[in-house]
Amino acid sequence: MLLHFTKMHGLGNDFMVVDLVTQRARLRDEQIRQLADRHFGIGFDQLLIVEPPRDPDLDFRYRIFNADGSEVENCGNGARCFARFVRDQRLTHKHEIRVETAGGPLTLVVQEDGRVSVDMGAPRFAPEALPFEAAQDLPRHALEVEGERLEVGVVSMGNPHAVLRVDDVDNAPVARLGPAIESHPRFPKRVNAGFMQVVSPHEIRLRVYERGSGETLACGTGACAAVASGIRQGLLESPVTVRLPGGSLTIEWAGNDAPLIMTGPAERVFEGRVPLN
Ligand SMILES: N[C@@H](CCC[C@H](N)C(=O)O)C(=O)O
């Protein structure tokens, strides 16, 4: 069969978006890995699948797969592209869209200027929420990585994040420490590794080595996790501008059980059809 798809990106974090409301298909892990290949396939950081909701109170079900084929709980940049996609495809006319994800329901609001704001829910710091092996809930945990003692904040945004503070994000050892943190045995479900440089209480620079996809140009849940961890440690104050290699996001958080609100762009690149073997 020929599968119709749309290529999109949020600040260079790129997606293949597939409508399974009007098409029928099933993608196996190895097909996802092949499609994600930037030389032999289409190339993307994540595959986003749009399905009818299982809960009648929600508008859609939104499923997310990393480039390695693993299904994950949440994707912030993907959520914004998802909102733009369902409106562009005329699957909905709503400005406020409620979707089911593997990490829980999300509310997406399409603004007049085309940017999308997402209620990302409240961050969870308890180690069992990620999961992370630790005896207690602390703002920073010591972590031995490749013989180095690092200090990381751990945050669940539905998906797991470890945030490491660095002095200079341009020279941070993301390629060396990223994969080692991602598959550290104290994170049984692996983890996304963020490298955060604090510029001022309202501005950070961030690079993220994503679980299952490698370093990306932007990570929405990584931006939320870094801001939540930074505010919890008294380093940051809401709102925070997060400067990522692909562009900037605005993150607001009132603290405690309040949700993080992420605002940023969502871009369509092209549409195509690909044979599914
Ligand atoms: N790019 C995403 C996060 C995608 C999922 C992540 N790699 C994971 O495995 O949890 C974002 O914008 O949040």
The ligand as an ORCA input file, in Angstrom:
! r2SCAN-3c Opt
* xyz 0 1
  N      11.149     15.512     20.798
  C      10.249     15.334     21.842
  C      10.390     14.172     22.768
  C      10.225     12.826     22.024
  C      10.236     11.604     22.920
  C      11.554     11.378     23.619
  N      12.648     11.099     22.718
  C      11.399     10.192     24.608
  O      11.871      9.085     24.316
  O      10.794     10.387     25.665
  C       9.730     16.625     22.479
  O       9.678     17.650     21.758
  O       9.287     16.597     23.622
*
